Amino acid sequence: MHLDGITKRFGSLTANDSITLGLVPGRIHCLLGENGAGKSTLMNILFGLLRADEGTISVGGNVLHLENPKQAMAAGIGMVHQHFMLIPVFTVAENMVLGREPGRFGKLDLNGARKLVRQLSDRYRLDVDPDALVEDLPVGIQQRVEILKALANDARYLIFDEPTAVLTPQEIDELMVVMRTLRDEGRAICFITHKLREVVAVADDITVIRRGKVVGEATPDASEGDLAELMVGRAVNLTVDKAPPTLGKERLVLTDFTVANAAGTIVVDHLNLTVSGGEIVCIAGVQGNGQTELAEALLGTMAVIHGTAILDGVDVTHMPPKKTIEAGLGFVPEDRQRDGFVGDFSIAENLVLNRTTSFSSVGNLDLGRIRSNADERIEEFDIRTSSQSQPVRSLSGGNQQKVVLARELSRPLSLLVANQPTRGVDVGAIEFLHNRIVKERDRDTAVLIVSTELEEVESLADRIAVMYRGRIVGVVEPDTPRDVLGLMMAGVPFEEAARSVEKSRTEHADV
């Protein structure tokens, strides 16, 4: 399959700029690039979800005219989506027949679907129950269902769009095995990711995209540093330089901390955790296990139904956000565009959003002080902008995140809570943000990081608290083996996980 000169525009934004790419049967082609680089847009064009403005897609010299996913599937293209395209209240077999109805005599052939699920599960060792409800399945198994849907159509060209975002390390390893098996059968695989470790582990061919353009190609023996440099355009330090922590007093103490969502479901369940000044505690876990609700409850935007949160000796359990901020909490939200800034406001205005009273005089905003503050923060946080009056919406993702962090760190803090602090940020900005978070730790601030990126957790953490279904499974050291962390992320207590990993290693050594 060959993609030639693919261009896609959304208004003034060129998401894909004359991209040329080849997918070869029997090879895994990794499409590497930061979030927002244009990877998913390109694959949505290939799967018929979007139409290119320019360029062609061809197989064996024949040009394909793809206007919808059904045509793509008929051409032998399958896609495993980043956000699962499954109906939660349907069984696995029922999901399999979606788009393939009707069956024999106008009726759905559910028995045939069940048989197909079992055959494909056995063939690829996916272990999926055809009669299980999708909503009852762990996310790792749901992804297997997505793979089965693609294989059920006998797809010869398989697209995996950021498939590891919600998986434990063990599930990622299992996925890599499945991808290699499919490759060895002669299928062409396009693997979209921004994770360098995964690219090096599985790729046969590597294409790097930056800002909608192909900026280079690499071989699997390329170092992670070389790949990062291609992604960013300059050399990047992929490790976080930090000294051992110097612990201060206990700043945040959570006791039986319990939070329910709007439906009344317990999402943070009697959680106990202490974070001291001068340390970074990272919450690790597969997304959807209560981490976001924990962070938002600390800010005061979700109700705590039981337990307490004590910050520097003050009970902040039921305080509204304004009061928790005044008590010394800095907060970096999971979704910066929704909760972190006002896009149409200037950089200068966003840098004082939660402290307007500190920049007021006799009830009026002191515009001179606001401008002076903006000049200082822009320089300190290396915010790349032409002017402090530039709307934040027009900045890159990394610079938007710098604005949010600059605002939160522009005052003395007792506790910094950062939820996914580098999501959608390029590698170069990640390097800066990580160093700035460590600097805040060294000011005796307690830092609580929520991240689904295990590499980020391992790099930043002084301690790792693993969260599963609203509870802390265990608190461990940052050098804890990745496979132990993976089992803990699936709900296995630390000691049991450590024994299981040690037993597995011993058995492999004996073999």
C-alpha positions as CSV (number, residue, x, y, z in Angstrom):
1,M,0.0,0.0,0.0
2,H,1.2,3.5,-0.9
3,L,0.1,6.8,0.4
4,D,1.3,9.6,-1.9
5,G,1.2,13.3,-1.2
6,I,-1.6,13.1,1.4
7,T,-2.7,16.6,2.4
8,K,-5.5,17.5,4.8
9,R,-6.5,21.0,5.9
10,F,-8.9,22.1,8.7
11,G,-9.5,25.8,7.8
12,S,-6.1,27.5,8.1
13,L,-4.5,24.5,9.8
14,T,-2.7,22.0,7.7
15,A,-2.9,18.8,9.6
16,N,-1.1,16.7,7.0
17,D,1.2,18.3,4.5
18,S,2.0,16.2,1.4
19,I,2.8,13.0,3.4
20,T,4.1,10.0,1.5
21,L,4.3,6.6,3.2
22,G,4.5,2.9,2.2
23,L,3.0,0.0,4.1
24,V,4.7,-3.4,3.2
25,P,3.2,-6.8,4.0
26,G,5.2,-8.6,6.6
27,R,6.6,-5.5,8.3
28,I,5.6,-3.2,11.2
29,H,5.8,0.4,10.2
30,C,5.9,2.8,13.2
31,L,4.5,6.3,12.6
32,L,6.1,8.3,15.4
33,G,5.3,11.8,16.4
34,E,4.0,14.0,19.3
35,N,0.4,14.4,20.0
36,G,-1.0,16.8,17.4
37,A,1.6,15.9,14.8
38,G,-1.0,14.7,12.4
39,K,-0.6,10.9,12.8
40,S,-4.2,10.1,13.7
41,T,-5.6,12.4,11.0
42,L,-3.5,10.5,8.4
43,M,-4.8,7.1,9.6
44,N,-8.4,8.4,9.7
45,I,-8.0,9.3,6.0
46,L,-6.6,5.8,5.3
47,F,-9.6,4.2,7.1
48,G,-12.2,6.4,5.3
49,L,-13.2,8.5,8.3
50,L,-11.8,11.6,6.7
51,R,-11.2,12.6,3.1
52,A,-7.9,14.0,1.9
53,D,-7.8,17.3,0.2
54,E,-4.9,16.2,-2.0
55,G,-3.0,13.0,-2.7
56,T,-3.8,9.3,-3.4
57,I,-3.9,5.9,-1.6
58,S,-3.2,2.9,-3.8
59,V,-2.8,-0.9,-3.5
60,G,-0.9,-2.8,-6.2
61,G,-1.0,0.3,-8.4
62,N,-4.8,0.7,-8.1
63,V,-6.0,3.9,-6.6
64,L,-8.5,3.6,-3.8
65,H,-11.4,6.1,-3.4
66,L,-12.3,5.7,0.3
67,E,-15.3,7.7,1.4
68,N,-16.2,5.6,4.5
69,P,-14.9,2.8,6.8
70,K,-17.0,0.2,5.1
71,Q,-15.1,0.8,1.8
72,A,-11.8,0.7,3.7
73,M,-12.7,-2.6,5.3
74,A,-13.7,-4.0,1.9
75,A,-10.2,-3.0,0.6
76,G,-8.6,-5.1,3.4
77,I,-7.9,-2.2,5.9
78,G,-8.6,-2.6,9.6
79,M,-8.2,-0.1,12.4
80,V,-7.7,-0.6,16.2
81,H,-8.8,2.8,17.5
82,Q,-7.3,4.7,20.3
83,H,-10.7,5.2,21.8
84,F,-12.6,1.9,21.5
85,M,-15.5,1.8,19.0
86,L,-17.4,-0.8,21.0
87,I,-21.0,-0.8,22.4
88,P,-20.6,-1.4,26.1
89,V,-24.0,-3.1,26.7
90,F,-23.5,-5.5,23.9
91,T,-21.6,-8.8,24.1
92,V,-18.4,-9.4,22.3
93,A,-20.2,-11.5,19.7
94,E,-22.8,-8.8,19.2
95,N,-20.1,-6.2,18.7
96,M,-18.4,-8.5,16.1
97,V,-21.5,-8.5,13.9
98,L,-21.9,-4.7,13.9
99,G,-21.4,-3.5,10.3
100,R,-21.7,-7.1,9.1
101,E,-25.5,-7.5,9.4
102,P,-27.8,-9.0,8.2
103,G,-26.9,-12.7,8.6
104,R,-28.6,-15.7,7.1
105,F,-32.2,-15.1,6.0
106,G,-32.0,-11.5,7.3
107,K,-31.2,-12.5,10.8
108,L,-28.0,-11.8,12.8
109,D,-25.8,-14.9,12.8
110,L,-24.7,-14.6,16.5
111,N,-23.7,-18.3,16.6
112,G,-21.3,-17.7,13.7
113,A,-19.9,-14.7,15.5
114,R,-19.3,-16.7,18.6
115,K,-17.5,-19.4,16.6
116,L,-15.4,-16.7,14.9
117,V,-14.4,-15.1,18.2
118,R,-13.3,-18.5,19.6
119,Q,-11.4,-19.4,16.4
120,L,-9.5,-16.1,16.3
121,S,-9.0,-16.0,20.1
122,D,-7.4,-19.5,19.9
123,R,-5.3,-18.7,16.9
124,Y,-3.8,-15.5,18.4
125,R,-4.0,-16.5,22.0
126,L,-6.3,-13.5,22.9
127,D,-8.5,-15.4,25.3
128,V,-11.8,-13.5,24.8
129,D,-15.2,-14.8,25.9
130,P,-17.7,-14.2,23.0
131,D,-20.6,-14.0,25.5
132,A,-19.1,-11.5,27.9
133,L,-20.6,-8.0,28.1
134,V,-18.0,-5.4,26.9
135,E,-18.8,-3.1,29.8
136,D,-17.7,-5.9,32.2
137,L,-14.3,-6.4,30.5
138,P,-11.0,-4.8,31.6
139,V,-9.7,-2.3,29.1
140,G,-6.9,-4.7,28.0
141,I,-9.5,-7.3,27.0
142,Q,-11.7,-4.6,25.3
143,Q,-8.7,-3.8,23.1
144,R,-8.4,-7.5,22.2
145,V,-12.0,-7.2,21.0
146,E,-11.1,-4.3,18.8
147,I,-8.3,-6.4,17.3
148,L,-10.7,-9.3,16.8
149,K,-13.1,-7.0,14.9
150,A,-10.3,-6.0,12.5
151,L,-9.2,-9.6,12.0
152,A,-12.8,-10.8,11.4
153,N,-12.8,-8.8,8.2
154,D,-9.6,-10.5,7.2
155,A,-7.7,-7.2,7.2
156,R,-4.4,-7.3,5.3
157,Y,-3.5,-3.8,6.4
158,L,-3.9,-3.1,10.1
159,I,-3.7,0.3,11.8
160,F,-3.0,0.4,15.5
161,D,-3.7,4.0,16.7
162,E,-2.0,4.7,20.0
163,P,-3.0,1.3,21.3
164,T,-1.1,1.3,24.5
165,A,-2.5,4.4,26.2
166,V,-4.7,2.4,28.6
167,L,-2.7,-0.8,29.1
168,T,-0.5,-2.1,31.9
169,P,3.1,-3.0,31.0
170,Q,2.2,-6.7,30.8
171,E,-0.7,-6.0,28.4
172,I,1.6,-3.9,26.3
173,D,4.1,-6.8,26.1
174,E,1.2,-9.1,25.1
175,L,0.1,-6.6,22.4
176,M,3.6,-6.6,21.0
177,V,3.5,-10.4,20.7
178,V,0.2,-10.2,18.8
179,M,1.5,-7.6,16.4
180,R,4.6,-9.6,15.7
181,T,2.4,-12.7,15.0
182,L,0.3,-10.8,12.6
183,R,3.3,-9.4,10.9
184,D,4.8,-12.9,10.5
185,E,1.6,-14.0,8.8
186,G,2.3,-11.4,6.1
187,R,0.0,-8.6,7.2
188,A,1.2,-5.0,7.0
189,I,0.9,-3.1,10.2
190,C,1.0,0.6,10.9
191,F,1.7,1.3,14.5
192,I,1.0,4.9,15.6
193,T,2.6,6.0,18.9
194,H,4.6,8.8,20.6
195,K,6.4,6.4,23.0
196,L,10.0,5.8,22.0
197,R,10.5,2.7,24.0
198,E,7.7,0.9,22.1
199,V,9.0,2.0,18.7
200,V,12.4,0.6,19.4
201,A,10.9,-2.7,20.7
202,V,8.7,-3.5,17.7
203,A,9.4,-1.5,14.6
204,D,10.8,-2.7,11.3
205,D,10.4,0.7,9.7
206,I,10.1,4.1,11.3
207,T,8.7,7.4,9.9
208,V,8.7,10.5,12.0
209,I,6.1,13.2,11.6
210,R,6.4,16.7,13.0
211,R,3.7,19.4,12.6
212,G,2.0,17.5,9.8
213,K,5.1,16.8,7.7
214,V,7.5,13.8,7.4
215,V,10.7,15.0,8.9
216,G,12.7,11.8,8.7
217,E,12.9,8.0,8.6
218,A,14.9,5.7,10.9
219,T,15.8,2.1,11.4
220,P,15.0,0.1,14.5
221,D,18.6,0.3,15.8
222,A,18.2,4.1,16.2
223,S,18.6,5.3,19.8
224,E,15.7,6.9,21.7
225,G,17.7,10.1,21.8
226,D,18.1,10.1,18.0
227,L,14.3,9.6,17.6
228,A,13.5,12.3,20.1
229,E,15.8,14.7,18.2
230,L,13.9,13.9,15.0
231,M,10.5,14.5,16.7
232,V,11.6,17.8,18.3
233,G,14.2,19.2,15.9
234,R,17.0,19.4,18.5
235,A,18.9,17.3,21.0
236,V,16.8,16.4,24.1
237,N,17.8,15.1,27.5
238,L,15.4,12.2,28.1
239,T,16.4,11.7,31.7
240,V,15.4,13.9,34.7
241,D,18.4,15.2,36.6
242,K,17.5,15.4,40.3
243,A,19.2,14.9,43.6
244,P,17.7,12.6,46.2
245,P,14.8,14.2,48.1
246,T,15.3,16.2,51.3
247,L,12.1,15.5,53.2
248,G,10.5,18.2,55.1
249,K,7.4,18.0,57.3
250,E,4.2,16.1,56.3
251,R,2.2,18.6,54.2
252,L,-0.7,16.5,52.7
253,V,-2.3,13.8,54.8
254,L,-5.3,11.9,53.4
255,T,-7.2,9.7,55.7
256,D,-10.0,7.3,54.5
257,F,-10.4,9.8,51.6
258,T,-13.6,8.8,49.7
259,V,-15.1,10.4,46.7
260,A,-18.2,9.5,44.7
261,N,-19.0,10.6,41.1
262,A,-22.2,12.3,40.0
263,A,-23.9,8.9,39.7
264,G,-23.1,8.1,43.3
265,T,-20.5,5.5,42.4
266,I,-17.5,5.4,44.7
267,V,-14.4,6.3,42.6
268,V,-11.9,7.0,45.4
269,D,-12.3,4.4,48.1
270,H,-11.0,5.0,51.7
271,L,-7.6,6.2,50.4
272,N,-4.8,6.9,52.8
273,L,-1.7,8.7,51.6
274,T,0.9,11.2,53.0
275,V,3.0,13.5,50.9
276,S,5.9,15.5,52.6
277,G,7.5,18.7,51.6
278,G,10.5,18.1,49.3
279,E,9.3,14.9,47.6
280,I,7.4,13.9,44.5
281,V,4.8,11.2,44.9
282,C,3.5,9.9,41.6
283,I,0.1,8.2,41.3
284,A,0.5,5.4,38.7
285,G,-2.3,3.3,37.3
286,V,-4.3,2.6,34.2
287,Q,-6.6,5.6,33.3
288,G,-10.0,5.4,34.9
289,N,-9.1,4.1,38.3
290,G,-10.0,7.2,40.3
291,Q,-6.8,9.3,39.7
292,T,-8.6,12.2,38.1
293,E,-11.3,12.2,40.7
294,L,-8.7,12.2,43.5
295,A,-7.0,15.3,42.0
296,E,-10.2,17.2,41.5
297,A,-11.5,16.4,45.0
298,L,-8.3,17.8,46.4
299,L,-8.9,21.0,44.5
300,G,-12.5,21.1,45.7
301,T,-14.4,20.5,42.5
302,M,-15.7,17.0,43.5
303,A,-17.5,16.3,46.8
304,V,-15.7,14.2,49.4
305,I,-18.2,11.9,51.1
306,H,-16.0,10.5,53.8
307,G,-12.5,11.0,55.3
308,T,-10.3,14.0,55.5
309,A,-7.6,15.9,53.6
310,I,-5.3,17.9,55.8
311,L,-2.9,20.4,54.2
312,D,-0.3,22.0,56.5
313,G,-2.5,21.2,59.5
314,V,-5.6,22.8,57.9
315,D,-8.6,20.7,57.1
316,V,-9.3,21.4,53.4
317,T,-11.7,18.4,52.9
318,H,-14.7,20.4,52.0
319,M,-13.2,23.7,50.9
320,P,-14.2,25.3,47.6
321,P,-11.4,25.8,45.0
322,K,-10.8,29.4,45.9
323,K,-10.1,28.5,49.5
324,T,-7.9,25.5,48.7
325,I,-5.8,27.8,46.4
326,E,-5.5,30.3,49.2
327,A,-4.4,27.5,51.5
328,G,-1.4,26.9,49.2
329,L,-2.6,24.4,46.6
330,G,-1.3,24.7,43.0
331,F,-3.3,22.7,40.5
332,V,-2.5,21.6,36.9
333,P,-5.6,20.1,35.4
334,E,-5.8,17.0,33.2
335,D,-7.4,18.9,30.3
336,R,-5.7,22.3,30.0
337,Q,-7.9,23.6,27.2
338,R,-11.1,22.9,29.2
339,D,-9.9,23.7,32.7
340,G,-6.5,25.3,32.6
341,F,-6.9,28.5,30.8
342,V,-9.3,30.8,28.9
343,G,-8.2,30.5,25.3
344,D,-9.3,33.9,24.1
345,F,-7.6,35.7,27.0
346,S,-4.0,36.9,26.6
347,I,-1.0,35.2,28.2
348,A,-0.8,38.1,30.7
349,E,-4.4,37.7,31.7
350,N,-4.2,33.9,32.0
351,L,-1.1,34.2,34.3
352,V,-3.2,35.9,37.0
353,L,-6.6,34.1,36.5
354,N,-6.7,32.7,40.0
355,R,-5.0,35.7,41.7
356,T,-6.8,38.8,40.4
357,T,-7.3,40.2,43.9
358,S,-3.5,40.3,44.2
359,F,-3.2,42.3,41.1
360,S,-5.9,44.8,41.9
361,S,-5.9,48.3,43.5
362,V,-9.0,49.9,44.9
363,G,-11.2,47.4,43.0
364,N,-9.4,47.8,39.6
365,L,-6.9,45.6,38.0
366,D,-3.4,46.9,38.1
367,L,-2.5,46.5,34.4
368,G,1.1,47.6,34.9
369,R,1.7,44.9,37.5
370,I,0.0,42.3,35.3
371,R,2.2,43.2,32.4
372,S,5.4,43.1,34.6
373,N,4.3,39.7,36.0
374,A,3.8,38.4,32.5
375,D,7.3,39.5,31.4
376,E,8.9,37.8,34.3
377,R,6.9,34.5,33.9
378,I,7.5,34.4,30.1
379,E,11.2,34.7,30.6
380,E,11.4,32.3,33.6
381,F,9.3,29.6,31.9
382,D,10.7,30.1,28.4
383,I,7.2,30.6,26.9
384,R,7.7,31.0,23.2
385,T,5.5,33.9,22.1
386,S,5.6,37.0,20.0
387,S,3.8,39.1,22.7
388,Q,2.3,38.7,26.2
389,S,-1.0,39.9,24.6
390,Q,-1.1,36.9,22.3
391,P,-4.2,34.7,23.0
392,V,-3.2,31.5,24.8
393,R,-5.3,29.5,22.3
394,S,-2.8,30.3,19.5
395,L,0.2,28.8,21.4
396,S,1.5,25.3,20.9
397,G,0.5,22.7,23.4
398,G,3.8,22.8,25.2
399,N,3.7,26.6,25.6
400,Q,0.0,26.4,26.8
401,Q,1.1,24.0,29.5
402,K,4.0,26.3,30.4
403,V,1.5,29.1,30.9
404,V,-0.6,26.9,33.3
405,L,2.4,25.8,35.3
406,A,3.9,29.3,35.4
407,R,0.7,30.7,36.9
408,E,0.5,27.9,39.5
409,L,4.2,28.2,40.5
410,S,4.2,32.0,40.7
411,R,3.3,32.0,44.4
412,P,4.5,30.0,47.4
413,L,2.9,26.6,47.5
414,S,2.4,23.9,50.1
415,L,1.2,21.3,47.6
416,L,1.4,21.1,43.8
417,V,-1.1,18.7,42.2
418,A,-0.4,18.0,38.5
419,N,-2.7,15.7,36.6
420,Q,-1.0,14.4,33.4
421,P,1.4,17.4,33.4
422,T,2.9,16.6,30.0
423,R,0.0,15.2,28.0
424,G,0.0,16.5,24.4
425,V,3.4,18.2,24.9
426,D,6.4,17.8,22.7
427,V,9.5,16.1,24.0
428,G,11.4,19.4,24.3
429,A,8.7,21.0,26.5
430,I,8.5,17.8,28.6
431,E,12.2,18.2,29.4
432,F,11.6,21.8,30.6
433,L,8.4,21.0,32.6
434,H,10.0,18.0,34.4
435,N,13.0,20.1,35.4
436,R,10.7,22.9,36.7
437,I,8.6,20.4,38.7
438,V,11.8,19.0,40.4
439,K,12.9,22.6,41.1
440,E,9.5,23.2,42.9
441,R,10.1,20.0,44.9
442,D,13.5,21.3,46.0
443,R,11.7,24.4,47.4
444,D,10.1,22.1,50.1
445,T,6.8,21.9,48.2
446,A,4.9,18.6,48.4
447,V,4.3,17.4,44.8
448,L,1.6,15.0,43.8
449,I,1.8,13.9,40.1
450,V,-0.9,11.8,38.4
451,S,0.3,10.2,35.2
452,T,-0.5,7.3,33.0
453,E,2.9,7.5,31.3
454,L,5.0,5.0,33.2
455,E,8.3,6.5,31.9
456,E,7.3,9.8,33.4
457,V,6.4,8.2,36.7
458,E,9.7,6.4,36.9
459,S,11.7,9.5,36.0
460,L,10.0,12.0,38.4
461,A,8.9,9.9,41.4
462,D,10.6,9.8,44.7
463,R,7.8,7.4,45.7
464,I,5.2,5.7,43.5
465,A,1.6,5.1,44.8
466,V,-0.2,2.6,42.5
467,M,-3.9,3.1,42.3
468,Y,-6.5,0.5,41.2
469,R,-10.2,0.9,41.4
470,G,-10.0,3.8,43.7
471,R,-7.6,2.3,46.2
472,I,-3.9,2.5,46.8
473,V,-2.6,-1.0,46.1
474,G,0.9,-0.1,47.4
475,V,3.5,2.6,47.7
476,V,6.9,1.6,46.3
477,E,10.3,3.0,45.4
478,P,10.9,4.4,41.9
479,D,13.3,1.6,41.0
480,T,10.6,-1.0,41.4
481,P,10.7,-3.3,38.4
482,R,8.3,-2.4,35.6
483,D,6.7,-5.8,35.6
484,V,6.0,-5.6,39.3
485,L,4.4,-2.2,38.7
486,G,2.3,-3.7,35.9
487,L,0.9,-6.4,38.1
488,M,0.1,-3.8,40.8
489,M,-1.7,-1.6,38.2
490,A,-3.9,-4.7,37.6
491,G,-4.7,-4.8,41.3
492,V,-2.1,-7.2,42.7
493,P,-0.6,-6.2,46.1
494,F,3.1,-5.4,46.0
495,E,4.4,-8.4,47.9
496,E,2.3,-10.8,45.8
497,A,3.4,-9.1,42.6
498,A,7.1,-9.2,43.6
499,R,6.8,-12.9,44.4
500,S,5.0,-13.6,41.1
501,V,7.7,-11.8,39.1
502,E,10.5,-13.5,40.9
503,K,8.9,-16.9,40.4
504,S,8.4,-16.2,36.7
505,R,12.1,-15.2,36.3
506,T,13.3,-18.3,38.1
507,E,11.2,-20.6,35.9
508,H,12.5,-18.9,32.8
509,A,16.1,-19.2,34.0
510,D,15.6,-22.9,34.7
511,V,14.3,-23.4,31.1
